[in-house]
């Protein structure tokens, strides 16, 4: 009886969105024993209802437009996805360059290029918090005035 309840709960979670194995195990931890959960997760993986690769790809696809590579990598690692699967998902789903994504994120938040050092630092902190690399931020904030001058 407890196993069917555990399975139903796992399927409900998976019906809402993709989950990593570690994430689903954590959510089910209070509802069953470790061996029961492991057996259930193995079975869900066999049936291809649970896939860390599919989860990583979906995560990157959904978040890449708003976050940098460092943030995506960190979030996936925190959810228990292996480094190999993270790199594969980043390669397959991050179609635009990091600079293009950073520019789009910057443009939605800020209307004007930084006027002084304080504003430059504020914009840089925002982009850094979104997971963009320091060299991308420097390049973006350096190029913005040139771009606006060209029209």
Secondary structure, DSSP 8 states (H G I E B T S, - for coil): -HHHHHHHHHHHHHHHS---HHHHHHHHGGGS-HHHHHHHHHHHHHTTS--HHHHHHHHHHHHTTTS-HHHHHHHHHHTT--HHHHHHHHHHH--S-HHHHHHHHHHHH-SS---SHHHHHHHHHHHHHTT--HHHHHHHHHHHHHHHHH-
